[in-house]
């Protein structure tokens, strides 16, 4: 395994430090569609408690998850076989070149939908400084982004027993399998696939040619800060018009307000308040099931042979307790988790929180990924 923690050309590094500047929007085309994705015999955890009856119980659950002396209730497992409807969007450069046959499959994190990868302010529709899709297609690549389970118009499944971590990984594996087999008519069969995701390389290492992990450290102990910040607010009470109780049960959770959003995802003063306002207005719930099952996803992927890039956020609250410095050395859990890979490279993007794409210098991070992809022949 080749390890590198300092691999960037000086010009790329300099670009990452530039403050907010307008970024031209490239000419790319996107097609949105729904695709049926089957999952089969996926292991899920039976919640060891009844469904939450009210906000008091939800907040209490947040207390129990973050307690210093956690209990170890008996865990019962079952399996899930179901076909889900997944909302996806395929984007490609208007002038297709050789790189367009490399498909970047983009998975968003908790609290967002696929627009995280193609984020624009309504007042600045021609300013693409927050759009990863704009940078990727501008570099010649195609992208496929999708809404995870529970994010409309993808299936709003059971937030306790179905929207769990291993199910989300199985959905991504199923989506990728359909793409590589040519079974999604809107997406040409790719020659190579890069995943910007966590977990898939461990579960299905043969589906990816390269892995990019953004805003991730392989350490889980700091997620308690995120849980405490949210206090597990019920989404159907926090934004009842968007998340009515008739559709979103008590298993769908969120954080209280835009300052809770800032605390978990953004680093002040390196973001536009208008971006925070839009991110809060368009946030999406996460689920109880995702938290009770998070530890079920393997951290290590020793059987993944391809190149890996960790692009960490300097002030990532969720995975670094707001300071990622020193967590990505050659003996770190993150790097050693890919000890069978041909190359593991790490980079810490300055002046950003966990939500890298929502900061002034997001395009600097995008340039790092494009540079890595080009150097590895994608």
C-alpha positions, 0 to 999 in steps of 0.5 A, a space after each residue: 500500500 502506498 500512503 501519501 499525506 502531502 501530494 498536492 501541487 502548490 497551485 491546487 493548494 493555493 486555490 483551496 485557500 481562496 476566499 469566496 469568488 464567483 465560479 462560472 457554470 459549465 455547460 452540462 446536462 442532467 436527467 432525473 428519473 426514478 429507478 427500482 432498486 431491490 435489496 435482498 436478505 439485508 441484516 437489520 436490527 430490531 429496535 430494542 425499544 418501542 416507537 417513540 411516543 413523543 418529543 420527550 422520549 426522543 430527547 431521552 433517547 439522545 441522552 441514552 445514546 450519549 451517556 458515559 456508561 451506556 447499557 448493552 441491551 440484547 440485540 435481535 436481528 432480522 433480514 429485509 428483502 424489498 424493492 425501493 424506488 430511488 430518485 436519481 440524477 445523471 449529469 454529463 458534460 455537454 461535450 463528451 470526452 474520454 473521461 465521461 465514461 468514468 462515472 462518479 456516484 455521489 452519496 449524500 450524508 444525513 440531513 441532506 438530499 442529492 442537491 448537496 452535490 449540485 448546490 446553488 443559491 436562488 439569487 446566484 443561479 449562475 454562480 457554481 461555487 458550491 456545485 460539485 457536479 459543476 466541477 466534475 462535469 467541467 473536468 470531463 466526468 459524468 456523475 450520478 447522484 441519488 436521494 437516500 431512503 426516506 428522502 422524497 421522492 425516494 421511498 419513505 420507508 420505515 424509519 425504525 426497521 428499514 432505513 438503517 445503515 446496512 440497508 442504505 449500503 445495500 441500496 447503493 450496491 444495488 444501484 451500482 450493480 444496475 448501472 454497471 450491468 446497463 440496466 438503467 436506460 438513462 445511464 450509459 454503461 461506465 468503463 470505470 466507477 468512482 464512489 464518493 461514499 462510506 461503507 460500500 468498499 467494505 461490503 462490496 469491494 468489486 463494485 468500485 474502481 476508486 473511493 473518495 471519502 469526504 468528511 470522514 475519519 473512520 472514528 465514531 466516538 465523536 458522533 455523540 456531539 452531533 446527537 447532543 446537538 440535535 437532541 433528536 428533534 422530531 422532524 414532524 414538529 420541527 418543520 410540520 409543513 414539509 414533514 407532516 406526521 401523516 407521512 413522517 412518524 416519530 422515527 424521523 429526526 432533525 436538529 432544532 434550527 439553523 444554528 444547530 445546523 451551523 454547529 454540526 456542519 459549518 465553520 464560521 466565518 467561512 460560509 455565506 449566511 445565505 447558504 446556511 439559511 437555504 441549507 436549513 430551509 431545505 434540510 431533510 430528516 435522518 432516522 432512529 434506525 440509522 443511529 441504532 445500526 451505524 456501528 454495523 457498517 464495517 470501517 475497514 475494507 482490506 479487500 478493496 484493491 483500488 486507490 483511495 482518497 480521504 478528503 477530510 474537513 479541517 473542522 469536522 465536528 462529527 468525525 474529528 470533534 472539530 479538529 482533524 489535524 493528526 488523525 490521518 497518519 499512516 498508522 491511523 484507523 482510517 488509513 489502515 482500514 484500506 491496507 490492501 489498497 494500491 494507494 491511500 492518500 489523505 488531505 485536510 481541506 482548511 477552513 471547512 466544517 463537515 458540510 464541505 460543499 457549503 463553504 467559500 472554498 468548496 471548489 478548492 476541495 473539488 480540485 483536490 478530487 479532480 487532481 487525484 482522479 486524473 493522476 490515477 487514470 480515471 
